[in-house]
Amino acid sequence: MGFRVQPIIDAQRRVVALELLAADAEALAFDDARAMAAHDLEALEHAHKLRAETGLRIHANVEWTTLWLASKELAARIAPGLVVELVERYDTISKASRKEQLAVLETVEAIRRRGGKIAMDDVSPSKLASELVGSLCPEIIKVESRDALLGIRRAARNALIIAERIETKEQAELALALGASELQGFWCDEVALWRDADSEVA
């Protein structure tokens, strides 16, 4: 399966990171955890290459289930500059067994030992999301709304906050004023100051 990338920019509109996304998300078998684990591992291999080519921070989406189904394989693909971006299906971890939850913590530790970072996607100020932020201490938190940005700042501690779904200059300015450090979304795609990174990879 092919991949594409979306830029993440700073306040000066410079591309500081790329998020690796499936070129055809509709083709993904989200209800098949093992198939998704295989996809996540493939994405991390691409992320590793993209990091080497661009020197940018590279985000790769990873299902929570992959953290216990393929923990060793996942950790082996981590290197400095790579970010494991845990998807927004937080109910998955709340329904996991105690053994699976412990495996998540162990895999997160292994990722960090290899120089990688943890991001949590689409974080809301809900009790579950706040508890996960508190227990995992992600280096990066992504939010998609003004209320989420306001509500998660205290739980975020020293985490870098990325505001997503930025579609206008006004939204970008508001997100930065409310504490976001980086931005992602349609407007960012349009105004990003690229270096040498391509917008698609094979």
N, C-alpha and C positions, 0 to 999 in steps of 0.2 A: 504494500500500500504506500502511496506517495504521501508526502508531507508538504505543508506550507508554513510560513512563519508570519507572525504579526509583531510589529515593533512595540517596544515599551520605551517611552521617552522621559527625559527629565524636564525641569522647569524651563530650560533653555532650548527645548525641543530636540535635543540630541538623542539619538538612539543609544540607549545604554544596555538594552537586553532584547532578546527575541524569545517569543513563545512559540514552540513547535506545536503545530496542530495537524490533525489528519486532513488530508486534502478532500476527503469525502467522509465527513462525520456520520452521514446517514448509513454508511456501509458497516459501521462498527456494531459488533454484537454485544451491546451493553448488558444483556441478560446472561451472558456466558462469561463467568469470571476468569476461566482459564484462557479463553480466547483473548480477553482484554489484557490479561497478564502478558501473553505473547506479544500483543500490540505494544504494550507499554515498554517492554524490553527492546523491541525494535526501535521505538521512538528514542530511547536513551542512547542507542548506538548512533542514530542520526545526530542526536544532540551533541554527542562527543565529537563527531566530525565537524559539526557546525561551529562548535567552540574553538576548535583548532584553526578553522578557516577564518573566523571573524575576530576572535579575541573578546567577544561579547559574553555577557552572562546569558546562559541558555536555560529556559524553562521547558520542562517536559511534563505533561499531564500524566498522573499515575493514579489508578484506582486504589482505594483503601485495601481491597481484597488482594491486590498484587503484593502488598507489604508482607502478607503471610503465606501466599501461595508461591511466591518466587523471591523470597527475601535474599538468598545468597546470590542468585543470578542478578538481581537488581543492584545489590551493593557492589558487585564486581564491575558494574558499568559506570560507577560514579567516579568523578574526578573533580578537582577544583574548578569552579566556574559553572558547574551544573547545578540546577535547582530542580528538585522533585516537587512538583506542584500537585498537591493532593486535591482531588476534585471535590465538588460541593455536595456529593452524596453522603452527608454526615450521618444519616440514619444507618448507613452500613456499619459503621463502627459501634454504634449504640446497640445494634443487634448481634454483634460478634460475640463469640465465646470469650471467656477469660483468657484462654490460651492464645486465641487470635489477637486479643488486645495487647497481651504481653509481647507477642511477636511484632506488633506494630512499633512498640517502644524500642525493642531491640534493633529493628531494621532502621529506625530513625537514628539511633546512636551509631549504627554502622555507616550510614550515609555521611554523617558528620565526621566520623573518623577518617573517611576517605576524602574529606575536603568539600563535600557537597553541602547544599543548604536545603531547608524545608520551606515551602510556601503553602499556604492554605487559600483555596480559591473561593470567591463569592462568600466571604464571611459576613454573617449577620450578627446583630447584637442578641441573638437568642441564647438561652441558657446552655444548650448543647455546644454551640459554636464557641462560646466564651470558655466553657470548661475545657474544650479541646485546645484552644489557644493557651490556656493556663498550663495544661499538662504537657503539650508538645513544644511550647515556646518557639513557634516558627520564626525564622529570621525575616520572613516576608509574609505580609497579609494583603490579600486583594479584596476590595469591596466594590459593590456595584451601585450604591445609592448614597445620597447625602445622609440619611438616617443611619445607615450602617457605618459610615465613616465617623459620624459623631459618637455612635454607641460603642464602637470597638476600640476607640483610642486608649481608654484606660487599661483594658485588658491587653492591648498590644505591647505595652511596656516599651522596649527599644526597637521593636520590629519596624522594618521599612514598610510603609503602606503604599500600595498601588491602587489608584482609582481606575476602575474599568468602565467600559461603555461611555467613554467621553466622546460626545458627538458634536460639541460646539466649543468655541473659544471661551464662552461664558462658563460652561460647565468645567472646563479645565481650570480657569481662574478660581472658581469657587472651591474645587477640590484641593487645589494647592493652598488656598487660604485656610481650609479646614484641617490641614495637616498631612495631606498626601504628599509623598516625595516624588512619585513617578506616576505616569499616566498611560492609559492604553485604551484604544477604541478607534472608531472611524475617523474622527478628527485628527487623531495622532497619526494615522496612516497617511493622511493628506499632507500634514505639515512637518513630518519627521525629517530631521537632518541626518541622512544616511552617511555611512562611511563607505565600506565596500561590500556590505552584506547583501546577498540576493534576497528577493522576496519569496522564492520557491526553491525547494530542494527535491532531488529525485527520490 
